[in-house]
Amino acid sequence: MPQEFSMNVIARIHSDFATKFGVPRQSGLVDALESTILFEPEYRDPAALRGLEGFSHLWLVWVFDQAIRSGWSPTVRPPRLGGNTRMGVFATRSPFRPNPIALSCVKLEGIEQTPQGPLLRIRGADLVDGTPILDIKPYIPYADSHPEALGGFASAPAGEVLQVTIPPALLEQVPPERWEALRGVLAQDPRPHYQSAPDRIYGFRFAGLEVRFSVQEDLLTVVDIQPVKRLS
């Protein structure tokens, strides 16, 4: 008999990504990416985090809130396979699932007490700014790490696939503490896998900036970086 369960959003992440474009396809691919997690008012009790400081990594259970659909398909096209091959949805991490939930492993950099309650500083997240988080669990090395595990069609890490060139005059538009993260994101090739036109200009928002780039073979060149225009 069908069952439904309601869940509460316990926190939201604050990251450098305003949209899905540019977000790493898995957590941990760009360790230089820094984000913060701020709890919703009902869950801002510091006692709920007692002991968390002893763990180096966390599991985030979150919602694909920008990919919710009314129905679902038993097969999807993983970007890892070029976007042309269909695989079973439960053999992938596609956001288009019967229940739009996701799991990410991130590094815990620190816990701060702020006027808005406890704040977690993390690295390596693959979430859009404002993404709702349903739960946070500690990563336990002996239980969660299985070196002998098989990875199927994703057995080899994606790694950096492009060389990145950013003209110095454009790089000056980016805060220095964001340089490594931006290069890491671009090197992962944020383009949709079905798009490879060499004369096309792509753009995405990162850290309040609009970053525009083109790709020729294995070289990505940033052609423009401008502050995002605010609507008055």
C-alpha positions, 0 to 999 in steps of 0.5 A, a space after each residue: 500500500 503506498 505510503 507518504 512521509 513528510 520531512 522538515 528542512 533542517 538547514 540550508 547551504 550557502 554556496 557560490 553557485 546561484 544556478 545548477 550550471 557549473 556545480 560539480 557533478 559529485 561532491 569532493 571533486 573540487 576540495 577548494 570550494 567553501 560553503 556554509 550551512 545555516 540551520 533553520 530556527 527550529 534546529 539552531 540548538 547548539 546541543 544538537 551538534 555536540 560531538 560533531 567537532 570530532 568528525 572530519 567529514 559529513 554526509 548531507 541528505 538534501 533535496 534536488 529542489 530545482 529538479 522536481 518533476 511531477 512524474 519519473 522515468 525508470 531510465 535516465 541519461 548519465 552525463 558521465 556516459 556523454 548524455 546519450 546512453 540510458 541507464 536505470 535511474 537507481 544505477 545513477 545519481 541523477 536528480 530526476 528520481 521518484 523522490 528528489 533526494 541526494 547524498 553528498 560527502 563533504 569535509 567539515 572545516 569548523 563549527 561557529 556560533 553566530 547570532 543566527 545560531 550554529 554555522 557549519 563551514 564545509 568544503 567540497 560540496 556540490 549544492 546550489 546556494 539555498 538548497 534545503 538540507 534534510 539531515 546531517 550525519 557524521 561520516 564514519 571511516 570504518 563503516 562508510 569506506 569500502 576500498 573493494 567496492 565496485 564502481 560500475 560505469 563510474 569506477 574511475 574518478 572524473 578528474 580534471 579534463 580541461 586546461 584552464 586559461 584565465 587572463 590576469 586582467 579578468 582574474 583580478 575580478 575574482 577574490 583571491 580566495 576564490 581563484 583555486 575553486 574557480 579553476 577547479 570548477 572550470 577544469 571539470 568541464 561544466 558544459 552539458 556533455 551533449 554540447 561541444 561547439 567550439 565557437 559557443 560562449 558559455 556562462 554561469 554565476 559563481 560567487 556573485 560573478 558572471 563567468 563566461 568561457 569557450 572551449 577549444 579541444 582540451 583548452 578552456 579560456 575565460 573570455 569575460 568576468 563581470 559582477 552580476 547585475 542586481 535588479 533595482 
